[in-house]
């Protein structure tokens, strides 16, 4: 067996033995880096970030972030427990912080460490808009998207080495052409679609979570209409982006809202904020 085939075989073996299950889809996902390593790093980085930024405390906005976060995390636990994933959140250490920054963004690190920037508040508009953002960000953590991205990056690195080895005996021009083709192909054909699929998955899961938490899922599409207006239409083509286009998200969220309402009804939630 030549070197190229050996490396490919190793990659395939890693994929089979290093998988986890996404509780929301039932599908196997990449898990080359275990959560036992990821969570301590995430908690440390989160604390460092808070120490280096201006955290807003005691305001109505800060209290709203905490209130919505607690409702979304409780909805997450209810859904997981009802679907046979008791204890799934045992290593989570939920924390919700508002940071004084004009950036229009929010994020959730593995293990439930959440930050909202003040810059996103005017676009979120109200508590329900915050819930749409919160549900999406929490969904990333629950579906282990961070773990999957780290695993995919490792596989991309190994595949890059395999490609370099395969053409190591060729002339410089051939090596350059193959290397460029691999870089572009892996980025636009694999990594970016992989990232967009995570965003779409987080949109769908987040919509269910906000509905179970008692927030109107119809408002998620309205949030993205405001996001689109705020961007002024300045966005790269979807195939070049880590995120689906605003129009794609609006259409998806509108189509999924009835299913989110139906899911919430299973938990006795029939009225929404």
Secondary structure, DSSP 8 states (H G I E B T S, - for coil): --HHHHHHHHHHHHHHHSEEE-TTT--EEE-SS-HHHHHHHHHHHHHHHHHHS-EE-SSHHHHHHHHHHHHHHHHHHHHHHHTT-TTTTTT---EEEEE------EEEETTTEEEEEGGGHHHH-SHHHHHHHHHHHHHHHHTTHHHHHHHHHHHHHHHHHHHHHHTTTS-HHHHHHHHHHHHHHHIIIIIHHHHHHHHHHHHHHHHHHHHHTT--THHHHHHHHHHHHHHTT----GGGSSS--HHHHHHHHHHHHHHHHHHHHTTT-----
